Amino acid sequence: MASKILLLISLFLTFAFSVVGWSVVINALVKSNQESSYIKSEAPDGIIVDINYHDIYSVCAVIAAACALLTALSLVSAFSQMSSFGRKQRVLHFQAFLMLFGALWLLATVIACDVLFATRSTKITATLNGSAVPQSSIQQMEQNIGVSPEYSKKWYLRLCAILPWFAVLFATLSGLLLHSAARNTNDYRSTEVSESQKIARTSDE
């Protein structure tokens, strides 16, 4: 009973932090679009600004997909624990495999996100009448409007780099607990069968 309660708590925390995971990605996308619009609106007349942050947001999109998968898995696994169907060994093994796969997938993408967050920055280019504006002028404009291109200085990207780690932690724990529950189910059935055989032998004697 205690192990089942621990499993349900772990599944709930996996669900909660997975929801937080894809939510912060959506928030980061909205904030970055707002920042891009602000930078373009502050550019002098005649200057066309191009803002490229696709590297980190491609990774963040995968984080959102992995978190969405873990959200669905944790919810289905929690509800299945309330029914006899969720106590079947094959079902538990399958849920454990998917949960650990989702945790590993999310782990790989969060590591990639952290590397980009720490080392990369937004690529901003500008043209005036078809000619490229020097990077020194672009950097001066960034300082004037108070915007930094470095990912590490954007608080909404910091959330994407940190919070999904909790989803990885609890998804891994949930996967291990599901695997343990499947083994315990197998042990219980083996014990039940052996006890039945002993009773049958005793009655035959």
C-alpha positions as CSV (number, residue, x, y, z in Angstrom):
1,M,0.0,0.0,0.0
2,A,2.8,2.4,0.9
3,S,4.6,1.7,-2.4
4,K,1.4,2.5,-4.3
5,I,1.0,5.8,-2.5
6,L,4.6,6.6,-3.3
7,L,4.0,5.8,-7.0
8,L,0.9,8.0,-7.1
9,I,2.8,10.9,-5.5
10,S,5.6,10.5,-8.0
11,L,3.2,10.3,-10.9
12,F,1.5,13.4,-9.7
13,L,4.8,15.3,-9.4
14,T,5.8,14.1,-12.9
15,F,2.5,15.4,-14.2
16,A,2.9,18.7,-12.5
17,F,6.5,19.5,-13.5
18,S,5.8,18.2,-17.1
19,V,3.0,20.7,-17.4
20,V,5.3,23.4,-16.0
21,G,7.9,22.2,-18.6
22,W,5.9,22.8,-21.7
23,S,4.3,25.9,-20.2
24,V,7.6,27.7,-19.7
25,V,8.5,26.9,-23.3
26,I,5.3,28.5,-24.5
27,N,5.9,31.5,-22.3
28,A,9.5,31.8,-23.6
29,L,8.2,31.8,-27.2
30,V,5.6,34.5,-26.4
31,K,8.2,36.7,-24.6
32,S,10.8,36.3,-27.4
33,N,8.3,37.3,-30.0
34,Q,7.4,40.4,-27.9
35,E,11.1,41.2,-27.6
36,S,11.6,40.8,-31.3
37,S,8.7,43.1,-32.1
38,Y,10.1,45.7,-29.7
39,I,13.6,45.6,-31.2
40,K,12.2,46.0,-34.8
41,S,10.0,48.9,-33.6
42,E,13.0,50.7,-32.1
43,A,15.1,50.3,-35.3
44,P,15.6,53.6,-37.3
45,D,13.5,54.1,-40.3
46,G,14.7,52.2,-43.4
47,I,16.6,49.6,-41.5
48,I,15.3,46.0,-41.8
49,V,16.2,43.9,-38.8
50,D,16.4,40.1,-38.8
51,I,16.4,38.2,-35.5
52,N,17.5,34.6,-35.4
53,Y,17.0,32.5,-32.3
54,H,15.9,29.3,-34.0
55,D,18.7,27.1,-32.5
56,I,17.6,27.2,-28.9
57,Y,13.8,27.3,-29.7
58,S,14.2,24.2,-31.9
59,V,15.5,22.4,-28.8
60,C,12.8,24.0,-26.6
61,A,10.2,22.7,-28.9
62,V,11.5,19.2,-28.4
63,I,11.4,19.8,-24.6
64,A,7.8,20.8,-24.9
65,A,7.0,17.6,-26.9
66,A,8.8,15.4,-24.4
67,C,7.0,17.2,-21.5
68,A,3.7,16.7,-23.2
69,L,4.4,13.0,-23.6
70,L,5.2,12.7,-19.9
71,T,2.1,14.7,-19.0
72,A,-0.1,12.2,-20.8
73,L,1.8,9.1,-19.6
74,S,1.8,10.2,-15.9
75,L,-2.0,11.0,-16.1
76,V,-2.8,7.6,-17.8
77,S,-0.6,5.7,-15.4
78,A,-2.1,7.4,-12.4
79,F,-5.7,6.6,-13.5
80,S,-4.8,3.0,-14.5
81,Q,-3.5,2.4,-10.9
82,M,-7.1,2.9,-9.8
83,S,-8.3,0.0,-11.8
84,S,-7.4,-3.7,-12.1
85,F,-6.1,-3.1,-15.6
86,G,-3.3,-1.0,-14.3
87,R,-2.1,-3.7,-12.0
88,K,-1.3,-6.2,-14.9
89,Q,2.4,-6.9,-15.2
90,R,2.5,-6.3,-19.0
91,V,0.8,-2.9,-18.6
92,L,3.1,-1.9,-15.8
93,H,6.2,-2.9,-17.8
94,F,5.0,-1.0,-20.8
95,Q,4.2,2.1,-18.8
96,A,7.7,1.9,-17.1
97,F,9.4,1.6,-20.5
98,L,7.5,4.6,-21.9
99,M,8.1,6.7,-18.8
100,L,11.9,6.0,-18.7
101,F,12.1,6.6,-22.5
102,G,10.4,10.0,-22.0
103,A,12.7,10.8,-19.1
104,L,15.8,9.9,-21.2
105,W,14.5,11.9,-24.2
106,L,13.8,14.9,-22.0
107,L,17.2,14.6,-20.3
108,A,19.0,14.7,-23.7
109,T,17.1,17.8,-24.8
110,V,17.5,19.7,-21.5
111,I,21.3,19.1,-21.6
112,A,21.3,20.5,-25.2
113,C,19.2,23.5,-24.1
114,D,21.5,24.2,-21.1
115,V,24.6,24.2,-23.4
116,L,22.9,26.6,-25.8
117,F,21.7,28.8,-22.9
118,A,25.2,29.1,-21.5
119,T,27.1,29.6,-24.7
120,R,25.0,31.0,-27.5
121,S,23.1,34.3,-28.2
122,T,20.5,35.7,-30.5
123,K,21.9,36.4,-34.0
124,I,20.8,39.9,-35.0
125,T,21.5,41.3,-38.4
126,A,20.3,44.5,-40.2
127,T,20.3,45.9,-43.6
128,L,19.9,49.5,-44.9
129,N,19.0,49.9,-48.6
130,G,20.3,46.4,-49.3
131,S,23.6,46.9,-47.5
132,A,24.5,45.2,-44.3
133,V,24.7,47.3,-41.1
134,P,28.0,46.8,-39.2
135,Q,27.8,44.7,-36.1
136,S,29.2,47.6,-34.0
137,S,26.2,49.7,-34.9
138,I,23.8,46.8,-34.1
139,Q,25.5,46.3,-30.7
140,Q,25.2,50.1,-30.0
141,M,21.5,49.9,-30.8
142,E,21.1,46.9,-28.4
143,Q,22.8,48.9,-25.6
144,N,20.6,52.0,-26.3
145,I,17.3,50.1,-26.1
146,G,18.5,47.9,-23.2
147,V,18.4,44.5,-24.9
148,S,21.0,41.8,-24.6
149,P,21.3,39.1,-27.2
150,E,22.9,36.6,-24.8
151,Y,20.5,33.7,-23.9
152,S,22.0,33.5,-20.4
153,K,20.6,37.0,-19.6
154,K,17.0,36.2,-20.6
155,W,15.0,35.1,-17.5
156,Y,12.4,33.3,-19.5
157,L,15.0,31.1,-21.2
158,R,16.5,30.4,-17.7
159,L,13.2,28.9,-16.7
160,C,13.4,26.6,-19.8
161,A,16.9,25.6,-18.8
162,I,16.1,24.8,-15.1
163,L,12.5,23.7,-14.5
164,P,12.4,20.7,-16.9
165,W,15.1,19.0,-14.8
166,F,12.4,18.4,-12.1
167,A,10.3,16.6,-14.7
168,V,13.3,14.4,-15.6
169,L,13.9,13.6,-12.0
170,F,10.3,12.6,-11.2
171,A,9.7,10.8,-14.5
172,T,12.8,8.6,-13.8
173,L,11.5,7.9,-10.3
174,S,8.1,7.1,-11.6
175,G,9.5,4.7,-14.3
176,L,11.6,2.9,-11.7
177,L,8.6,2.6,-9.3
178,L,6.4,1.3,-12.2
179,H,9.1,-1.3,-13.0
180,S,9.3,-2.3,-9.3
181,A,5.5,-2.6,-9.2
182,A,5.6,-4.9,-12.2
183,R,8.2,-7.1,-10.5
184,N,6.2,-7.2,-7.3
185,T,3.1,-8.2,-9.2
186,N,5.1,-11.1,-10.8
187,D,6.4,-12.2,-7.3
188,Y,3.0,-12.1,-5.9
189,R,1.6,-14.2,-8.7
190,S,4.4,-16.7,-8.3
191,T,3.8,-17.0,-4.6
192,E,0.1,-17.4,-5.2
193,V,0.7,-20.2,-7.7
194,S,3.1,-22.0,-5.4
195,E,0.6,-21.8,-2.5
196,S,-2.1,-23.2,-4.8
197,Q,0.1,-26.0,-5.8
198,K,0.9,-26.9,-2.2
199,I,-2.8,-26.9,-1.3
200,A,-3.5,-29.1,-4.3
201,R,-0.8,-31.6,-3.3
202,T,-2.1,-31.7,0.3
203,S,-5.6,-32.4,-0.8
204,D,-4.4,-35.2,-3.1
205,E,-2.5,-36.9,-0.2
